[in-house]
């Protein structure tokens, strides 16, 4: 009799567990391209995690020296300087008469953004002597080498090329498009795996390839560590975590389109680069008036005890699209 009671309890527990898993799946709408999850396979891959240098603690004099190097190279000096904090560990040096001229730097990592005056780019005319794609990439590398910022060749990843245009509409209804800048984005790669997150170099160039503005986020690697098989979660757990993130971030959707599921290295910008899966989706919504869709991406760690700081679910807007900004 006791044996039968135990069997009944086990059967009940199995039913409850099964119902719980089923409710998770049923909570999601249709997931298109779900077969991409079947391609997840990292158990046999040699994965490595990295520690980067985010303890520079640059003082104001050191920051001024870094800016001076850019000023001497571009032959453009920030005058009427206004120096202030722009966030935790960030210092911004800005022209008090033209806010588009600035140098904003993270004192811990050395990552920075720089901008010369944007005033001439506001005019309703195309910028003269813009470089073509081949010339722009060559010029971007020249800028980085001249500023002692050129990464190691083996760390150079995907290069994205584009440009910045300005569209105007006149009172009579006529429209005009003006070409303003050429753009180069350089992504990082380590051990053959692309690095996403904070690692990137982005340069906008104007006439004859002059630097209009740039972003430099390429922290120095201090150490690396091979990841053992016991430190990784299972493939099934990765899939489960992806569904859990979709359930939390894709509420009230009528359809989810799974665009890509890729093994990457995630740079949290706080000293850690570690393996994770990058999931890109398109969320489809419908209400009484209309229907629309929104890009949505997130990262799922591969490690049982991830060290990186992962942002919460992130829905992109047209202005935060991954790629050129």
N, C-alpha and C positions, 0 to 999 in steps of 0.2 A: 504493500500500500504506500509506504514512504517513497519507494522507488518511482511509483506512478506520479506522486505529488511532485517529485523533483523533475520528472520529465515534463509535466504540465508547466511547471515554473520556467523551465528552459525554453519550452515552446512559446510561452507568453513573452519572455524576454526577446526571443528572436523576432516575434511579430512586432513588438514595440520598436525594436531597432530598425526593422525593415520599413515600418510606417514612417519613422523619423527620416530615413534616407529618401524615401519616396516623396515626402512632403517638401524636402529641399529641392528636388528635381521639379516637382509640379509647381513650385512657387515661381519658377522661371518661365517666361514665354518661349516661343520657338527660338532655338539657337541654330542659326545657319552656319555651315562649315564646321560643325562640331568635330568632324573627322580630323581636324588639325591637331586636336588633343592626343590622337593616337600616335602622332609622330614625336611626341615628347620622349626623349631618350638621352639621359645624361650620365647614367650609371657607369658606362664604359669610358667616359671622357675624363681626361686629366685636367681637373679644375684647380684654379689657384685663386686665393684671396690676397689682397694687397693693402698695405698701410701707406697713406700719403702724409706729407708734411703739412700740418696745419697748426704749427706752433712757432711760426717765425717771429711773432710779436714785434712787427715793424714799428719803430717810433716815427715821429713826424719828420725828423731829418732824413731817415732812410726812405720814407715815402716821397719826400721832396726830390731826392736824388733820382728815384725811378721816373718821376714825372719829367725831370730835367732832361733825361736821356731821350724821351719821346719828343719833347719840345725842340731840342737841338736837331733831332733827325727830321722832324716835320717842318722845322723853321717857323713854328707857330708857338707863341708864348701865351700862357694864361695871365692876363693882366688884371689889375683890380681884384686880387685874389680874396676869396672868402672861404675859410677853412672851417668845416664843422663835421660833426658826426652824422652819418646817414643811416645808421642802424648799429646793431651790436657788432663790435669789432670792425666797423666800416668807417672810413673817413673820406669825405668828399672835398675836393678842391675845385671851386667853381668861380667863373668870371662873374663878378657882381653886376656887370652891365649887360651880359648876354648869358642867360641861363643854359643855352644849348652847348656852351663850352664848359667841359668839366672833366675831372679825373677822379673816379670813385674806386677805392681799393679796399680789399679785405686785409686787414693787418696781420691776420693769422696765416692765411694761405698765400697771399700775394696776388690772388686773382683780382682783375680790375676791368673796368670799362672806361673808355676814353672817347671823347667827342670834340671835334673842332667846331667852329661856328656853322650852324645850319642855315644861316640867314640867306646865303646865295642860292640855296636849294629850294627856297620858298617861291622863287620867281616863276612865272608862267612861261618857261622855256626849257628846252632840253639842255643837259650839261654837255658842253663840247668835249670832244676827244675822249669819250669813254672807251675803255679797253674791251676787246672781245674776250671770250672765255679762256682761250689759251694764254693770252697776254695777262689776263687778270690773275690766273693761278700763279704764273711765273712771278708777277709783281708781289702777290701776297707772300710767297716764300722769301722774296728779297726783303720785304719789310720785316719779317720775322727774324731773318738772319742778321739784319742790320741792328735790330733791337736786342739781339742775344736772346730771342724767345723761340727760336726754331726747335721743335721737338725732335727726339731721336727718330730716325727714319723708320725703324721697326715698329714705332708706335703710331705712325700715320695711318689713319683709317679712311673711311669714306669721305670724299670731297663733294660737296653740293654747291652748285653754281647757280646764280640767279641775278636778280636786279631789283631796284626800287624805282617805281614809276609814280607819277602824279597825274591824276585825272581831274579835269575841270569841266564845269558846265557854265556857259555864259548865259546872260539874260535872254538872248534870242533863242536859247535851246541848243545851240551848237556845243559839241563836246570836243575836248582835245586831250591827248595823252602825251606826257612829256617823260622822257627817260632821264632819270636823276643820278643813279649810281649803279655800279656793278658790285655784286656780292659774292663772297667766298666763305663757306663754312667748312671747317676741317674737324672731323670727328676722330676719336682715339680708338686704338685697337691694341689689345694685349694678348699675347700668346694665341693670336688668330681669332680672338673673340671680340666683337665690337663692344665698346664702352658707352653706355648711355647714362643719362643723369646730368651731373655737373661738368664733366669733361667736354670742352669744345673751344674752338677758336673761330671767331666770326669777324670778318672785316668788310666794311662798306668802303668803296673807292669812288672818287670823283674824277675830275679832269686829269688825264695822263696817269691815272692810278694813284693819285694822292690819297692818303688816309682821311676819310671823312669821319668815321668812327669805328671802334673795334671793341670786342669783348675777348678777354683772355682768361680762360679757366682750365688750367693744365697743371694740377698739383704734382710736385715732385714725389716719386715713389721711394719710400724709405726701406720697405721690406716686403717680401712675398712669402706665402706659405701654401704648400700643396695640401689639398683637401682630401682627407681619407674617406673611404666608402661609408664608414660608420658616422661621419659628420653630416652626410646628406640625408634628406628625407626621401621617402619612396616616390616613385613616379605617380602612383595612385594618390598619394597625399598632395602632390602638386596639382593634379586634376581636381581633387576635392577642394583645395584652397582657391582655385580659379573659379569654380562654381560658387563658392561662398562669397567671393568678392563681387561676382556678378549679381548675386542675390541681394547684396547690400547696396550696390551702386546702381543697379538697373531697375529700381522699383517703378512700377506703373508703365513699363514699356510693353509694347505689343509684339516686338520682334527684336532679336539681337543678332547682328551679323558679326561673326568672328573673322576679323581680317587677317591677323597674324599672331602666332605664338612662337617667340624666338628666344633661344638661350643667349643671354647677354651678360656683361659685367655691369653692375649698377654702382655708380659713383654717387655717394650721398653728399659729397662736398664737405664732409665733416671728418675726413681722414680714413674712410673705408671704401674700398672697391671690392665687391664680392659677386659671385654668380647668382643670377636670378632669371626668371622667365618674364619677358616683356609681352604683355597681352594687349593687342589693339583691337577695338571693337567699334561698331556703329550701332547706336541705340535708336530705335524707332518708336515714336510716340504718336498718339492719336487722341484728339478730343472732339467735342461736338462741332467745332468750327473748322479745324484743319488738322493736318498731320505734318510732322517734321522729324528730322533725325539729328543726332549729336554724336561727334566722335568721343570716345571714352577709352582711356588706357590706364594700365596699372602694372605693378611689378609683384611677382610672387617669389619669395626667397627659395633657394635650393637647400640652404643649410638648416639643420635642426635648431641651431642657436645663432641666428643671424646677428651680426654686429652692426650692420648699417642701419641708418635711420630711414625708414620708408614713409613717404608721404601717403596721406589717405587717398581714396579714390579721386581721380582727377578727370573732370569733364573739360575737354578743350573747347575753346571758342575760336572763331576765325583769326583772332589776334594772338592766340597762344599756340598756334599750330607748330608741332615739332618739325624742325627742318631749318628754316632760315632766320629764326629770331632767337 
